[in-house]
Amino acid sequence: MSVLSPSIFKAYDIRGIVGKTLDIGIARQIGQAFGTAARIKGEQTVVIGRDGRLSGPELAEALASGLRRAGIDVIDLGVVATPMLYFATHVLDAQSGIMVTGSHNPPDYNGFKMVLSGEAIYGDAIQDLYRTIVKGDFASGNGNYRTHDIRQAYLERITGDVKVARPMKIAVDCGNGVAGAFAGELYRGMGCEVIELFCEVDGNFPNHHPDPAHPENLQDLIRCLKETDAEIGLAFDGDGDRLGVVTKDGQIIYPDRQLMLFAQDVLTRHPGEAILYDVKCTRHIAPWVEKHGGKPLMWKTGHSLVKAKMRETGAPLGGEMSGHIFFKDRWYGFDDGLYAGARLLELLSRMADPSAVLNALPQASSTPELHLHLAEGENVALIGKLQQEARFPEAQNIVTIDGLRVEYADGFGLARSSNTTPVVVMRFEGESAQALKRIQEEFRRAILACKPDSALPF
């Protein structure tokens, strides 16, 4: 068995490299620890599912075995998208669940996203699982095991409520991730004609990486829209909880702009409510939300953190730049790329030229996420130092809820520590190319003052 490494217990999930930091022995212990935590909460049943990764079956089996040893009954959904596991915790007799997924990481990664008693766990709750394993302080028992097919219930729940105003022809790229097993049927069930790209689930990801946050992974979809009569393109990450959108003319509509369209719609039913967005999102969201009668609320990055804040504030909608969109309006408040795609089609089907509407959403010159790669732990230290020492004399506002977001009259710069890898994530936005360059230079100066050997990605 691999030695248990504290490094796999991340901020909002558990993630490791199969055969190195994660194996069936560790998966079994994680099951026992989670089962113990569930029993302390008075839970008796845990739902599990897995994405299309090659290591999924053996890790899910070991996880189930650990849960049952802790006296927990297991409902195994088999191969599902992560949001389908979340859905199951709302509609089955079980409020806790574990998804075996490596999300958008390389093929040799896998991990666990967890919901305990109806809440996505993060931070200390995940560290508690580590401490339970180290102490060997497990509940014991002999839980039952059964399988359950959630597919029909999930698809019917969406198609029963989300309606297109006219049939649309769309292209869908699943990057051989698990969303490919469901996306075509879902959107055809809504009355759309669907061109499927890389929808065969294959944990080797032979075509391109299933991560729509990076433009290189959207090139096949852009080409398809150019060469066919599809009106719009949807792309999904490896486990189906994030959405990428491409217009007919090949423009990428990043999630912060998708969120604007969704906010405009949701606020018609929830006037005056908060719309949540993370620190990576465009400055244009706040005025847009205010204009449409809502309260903009910037928050930390991380799907578990956004979900917790949405529960606290009662916000009907939240979103992250990475592509997690959270609908509490007409849905359950969890991030679901497939559902977000359905809601987008509902809105776009009312429009004669969907691409024109999307392209008209406010936009500034911006960079995609840029990564400064560092040694383990250096990312956290660097951000701490920047928060203490860096000076930005021209800044209008400095936000430190998650890293350092420096806002100017004509743009912003962000540097924050990734919660999953030893990386400082950066993003820049400016009203002009000159503004963008100036803000990047300010950050270059500040970072090099704190860490002169930084190999900056801009």
CORZI-V115130 format. One record per helix or strand. SS is the DSSP state (H for helix, E for strand). FROM is the first residue (numbers start at 1). LEN is the number of residues. If there is no record, write none. Layout:
ss->{SS/SS}
from->{FROM/FROM}
len->{LEN/LEN}
This chain:
ss->{H/E/E/E/H/E/H/E/H/E/E/E/H/E/H/E/H/H/E/H/E/E/E/H/E/H/E/H/E/E/E/H/H/E/E/H/E/E/E/E/H}
from->{6/9/14/22/24/45/56/73/82/96/109/119/124/145/151/169/178/183/193/215/232/243/252/255/274/284/295/303/317/325/335/337/354/365/370/378/397/404/411/423/433}
len->{3/1/5/1/17/6/14/7/10/5/8/2/12/3/9/5/4/7/5/13/5/5/2/15/5/8/5/11/3/3/1/12/6/2/4/12/3/5/7/8/18}
